[in-house]
Amino acid sequence: MNDFSFQPVHHVRLRCHLRLGRSLIPGWTASLSARGLYVIATRSPRLASLEPGSQVPVLLRLKARHELVSASTEVAWVNAHEWDIFGRGSVGVG
């Protein structure tokens, strides 16, 4: 059994996209760990439907690779009043 309680959180900015249906919502990772990630995404009406338990594929662009890496995720929380690194209103998804 894995014990993730002592895993570090890495504050890493990677370009990513949340896939909601056929739409790709752009964003940036704010943190990554063995337990999950936090994404700050561009505000979109599509994000209003997100709630804890929603299944959302995330596409990440790793710095050492040209292709996108896809990961299946489950939403733990949504912060509708987040700000991105440029000071623009955004939505945080953890």
Helices and strands as residue ranges (DSSP letters): E 15-20, E 23-33, E 36-42, G 45-49, E 55-61, E 68-74, E 78-83, E 89-93
